Amino acid sequence: MQRDSRKNEYMYYTEGNAVRKVARPTYEAAPRHAEPERRQETHKRTYKNPNEGLTINVPYVMFLLVAACAVVISCMKYINLNSEINKVSDSIVSMENSVETLKAQNDAVEYEINSNVDIDAIIKTATEELGMVKISEDSIRFYTSTEGEYMKQFSDVPVE
């Protein structure tokens, strides 16, 4: 009879998403091995005086107080440094903003100065009022040096 029931369990199988019958195989659980209980080992002094480990002595309390004070002081210093860093970063941001506005103003003034400069008026003033002469191709003279890049001039450049 068990054989027939096993045949029926596996007679249908899943194909696609429609399952007509779910086949659940039966497994026998393996017996678990129980771990032996571990005993806490107690110190020999505890047998003599069981309340000795529960007392808190004065040096231990003093150590805890000093450690707690050190932690609190270091936290306060950290918060203080953090607030100073925030103040400095805020001042840096405000200074950067003021530099940007000053650069914009400087560029505007420079553009205004350059737009008021008339090169033709400068040339006219230089040639007519100051007696300057425009440079010509004949007035440019080239000099070739025999030495490298460095030259000391002890006399005038010879005219060709």
RODO-2510 file (C-alpha; in nm, 4 decimals, decimal comma):
residues 160
     n   res          X          Y          Z
     1     m     0,0000     0,0000     0,0000
     2     q     0,2835     0,2337     0,0723
     3     r     0,4175     0,1581    -0,2678
     4     d     0,0918     0,2648    -0,4338
     5     s     0,0819     0,5915    -0,2413
     6     r     0,4343     0,6722    -0,3515
     7     k     0,3356     0,6087    -0,7115
     8     n     0,0471     0,8537    -0,6749
     9     e     0,2739     1,1164    -0,5204
    10     y     0,5003     1,1240    -0,8212
    11     m     0,2385     1,0562    -1,0861
    12     y     0,1892     1,4241    -1,1665
    13     y     0,4677     1,6663    -1,2304
    14     t     0,4911     2,0375    -1,2779
    15     e     0,4986     2,1790    -1,6261
    16     g     0,4501     2,5518    -1,6790
    17     n     0,2806     2,7533    -1,4100
    18     a    -0,0221     2,5317    -1,3438
    19     v     0,0393     2,2724    -1,0767
    20     r    -0,2319     2,0160    -1,0394
    21     k    -0,0922     1,8344    -0,7446
    22     v     0,2039     1,9141    -0,5264
    23     a     0,4266     1,6193    -0,4626
    24     r     0,5817     1,6402    -0,1202
    25     p     0,8516     1,3863    -0,0606
    26     t     0,8703     1,2524     0,2868
    27     y     1,2010     1,2612     0,4624
    28     e     1,2894     1,1182     0,7923
    29     a     1,4652     1,3605     1,0196
    30     a     1,8084     1,2556     1,1314
    31     p     1,8433     1,2337     1,5054
    32     r     2,0207     1,5320     1,6542
    33     h     2,3166     1,4894     1,8747
    34     a     2,2679     1,6723     2,1961
    35     e     2,5650     1,8781     2,3084
    36     p     2,6744     1,8102     2,6599
    37     e     2,6181     2,0973     2,8991
    38     r     2,9272     2,2933     2,9841
    39     r     2,9829     2,3827     3,3391
    40     q     3,1203     2,7151     3,4326
    41     e     3,4439     2,6758     3,6034
    42     t     3,4581     2,8674     3,9236
    43     h     3,7700     2,9987     4,0764
    44     k     3,8949     2,8517     4,4024
    45     r     3,8654     3,1894     4,5732
    46     t     3,4959     3,2042     4,4881
    47     y     3,4314     2,8883     4,6827
    48     k     3,5904     3,0432     4,9870
    49     n     3,4048     3,3770     4,9658
    50     p     3,1251     3,3860     4,7042
    51     n     3,0493     3,7597     4,7566
    52     e     3,4088     3,8696     4,6967
    53     g     3,3666     3,9100     4,3184
    54     l     3,0549     4,1250     4,3538
    55     t     3,2069     4,4106     4,5539
    56     i     3,3237     4,7341     4,3916
    57     n     3,6223     4,8923     4,5541
    58     v     3,7122     5,2632     4,5709
    59     p     4,0070     5,2627     4,3241
    60     y     3,7867     5,1020     4,0599
    61     v     3,5174     5,3683     4,1100
    62     m     3,7815     5,6430     4,0900
    63     f     3,9175     5,4939     3,7684
    64     l     3,5678     5,4872     3,6178
    65     l     3,5084     5,8503     3,7197
    66     v     3,8370     5,9641     3,5655
    67     a     3,7626     5,7714     3,2450
    68     a     3,4112     5,9187     3,2249
    69     c     3,5475     6,2714     3,2806
    70     a     3,8081     6,2174     3,0080
    71     v     3,5396     6,1036     2,7651
    72     v     3,3163     6,4016     2,8453
    73     i     3,6049     6,6503     2,8094
    74     s     3,7147     6,5001     2,4782
    75     c     3,3558     6,5163     2,3492
    76     m     3,3309     6,8831     2,4505
    77     k     3,6607     6,9631     2,2751
    78     y     3,5410     6,7809     1,9635
    79     i     3,2176     6,9803     1,9567
    80     n     3,4119     7,3044     2,0107
    81     l     3,6545     7,2249     1,7256
    82     n     3,3679     7,1265     1,5002
    83     s     3,1905     7,4583     1,5624
    84     e     3,5150     7,6517     1,4953
    85     i     3,5616     7,4639     1,1685
    86     n     3,2052     7,5528     1,0669
    87     k     3,2662     7,9205     1,1483
    88     v     3,5876     7,9267     0,9460
    89     s     3,4249     7,7528     0,6491
    90     d     3,1366     8,0030     0,6599
    91     s     3,3826     8,2936     0,6607
    92     i     3,5718     8,1354     0,3695
    93     v     3,2491     8,1072     0,1707
    94     s     3,1620     8,4713     0,2397
    95     m     3,5139     8,5818     0,1392
    96     e     3,4937     8,3796    -0,1813
    97     n     3,1626     8,5467    -0,2622
    98     s     3,3118     8,8915    -0,2017
    99     v     3,6114     8,8038    -0,4234
   100     e     3,3745     8,6978    -0,7012
   101     t     3,1807     9,0263    -0,6785
   102     l     3,5078     9,2255    -0,6771
   103     k     3,6296     9,0357    -0,9841
   104     a     3,3027     9,1114    -1,1624
   105     q     3,3315     9,4811    -1,0731
   106     n     3,6965     9,4850    -1,1835
   107     d     3,6069     9,3269    -1,5183
   108     a     3,3300     9,5818    -1,5699
   109     v     3,5649     9,8750    -1,4980
   110     e     3,8348     9,7266    -1,7246
   111     y     3,5837     9,6871    -2,0085
   112     e     3,4687    10,0462    -1,9590
   113     i     3,8288    10,1741    -1,9680
   114     n     3,9105     9,9727    -2,2806
   115     s     3,5948    10,0858    -2,4562
   116     n     3,6849    10,4535    -2,4023
   117     v     4,0320    10,4150    -2,5558
   118     d     4,0372    10,5248    -2,9214
   119     i     4,3499    10,4043    -3,0999
   120     d     4,3012    10,6354    -3,3961
   121     a     4,2904    10,9380    -3,1633
   122     i     4,6113    10,8216    -2,9958
   123     i     4,7891    10,7837    -3,3321
   124     k     4,6646    11,1246    -3,4454
   125     t     4,7864    11,2916    -3,1217
   126     a     5,1227    11,1155    -3,1405
   127     t     5,1923    11,2096    -3,5035
   128     e     5,0501    11,5619    -3,5117
   129     e     5,1078    11,7009    -3,1629
   130     l     5,4156    11,5105    -3,0482
   131     g     5,5884    11,4819    -3,3851
   132     m     5,6264    11,1049    -3,3817
   133     v     5,6656    10,9143    -3,7057
   134     k     5,5041    10,5834    -3,7941
   135     i     5,7475    10,2994    -3,8376
   136     s     5,8290    10,1852    -4,1886
   137     e     5,9849     9,8685    -4,3251
   138     d     6,3125    10,0550    -4,3958
   139     s     6,3584    10,1564    -4,0331
   140     i     6,3633     9,7957    -3,9042
   141     r     6,7164     9,6512    -3,8887
   142     f     6,8024     9,2968    -3,7956
   143     y     7,1275     9,2010    -3,6275
   144     t     7,2633     8,8488    -3,6247
   145     s     7,4678     8,7484    -3,3256
   146     t     7,7560     8,5070    -3,3452
   147     e     7,7172     8,3978    -2,9833
   148     g     7,4291     8,2065    -2,8301
   149     e     7,1363     8,3679    -2,6581
   150     y     7,3356     8,5990    -2,4307
   151     m     7,4824     8,9219    -2,5618
   152     k     7,6516     9,2194    -2,3958
   153     q     7,6456     9,5399    -2,5943
   154     f     7,9601     9,7493    -2,5539
   155     s     7,8955     9,9801    -2,8515
   156     d     7,6205    10,0748    -3,0943
   157     v     7,4885     9,8280    -3,3457
   158     p     7,6644     9,8822    -3,6843
   159     v     7,4554    10,0377    -3,9625
   160     e     7,4654     9,8564    -4,2981
***
